[in-house]
């Protein structure tokens, strides 16, 4: 199970994705719940808003860089994977911690949980393979 720093989605490990500064993968995931035009989105992403969790109001999609993305869709998963990779590439200690997991199956939370819980572990395992093969 992915828990605790530095692999956790909530672990502070700043990165930039598409020119958006993010405190953690969790804060990035939370910012997606706000309208793309909402000025609070950047503050949630960089962790300065003071908001831990953002409610969606029941929306089943969000916009990222002008593209409408369905929650839980492969496109949503790809965005989570990109954020996970940006975090990994920005921090050597995260890469080392990931390599230290060897060939372990990584997972987060309960089965059928959030898109973050489904896609981030998969992204980490793919990134781990790429690191092991010296592809990144």
Buried (B, 14 or more C-beta within 10 A) or exposed (E): EBEEEBBBBBBEBBBEBEEBBBBBBBBBBBBBBBEBEEEEBBBBBBBEBEBEEBEEEEEEBBEBEEEEBEBBEEBBBEBBBBBBBBBBEBBEEBBEBBEEBEEEEBBBBEEEEBBBBBBBBBBBBEBBEEBEEEEE
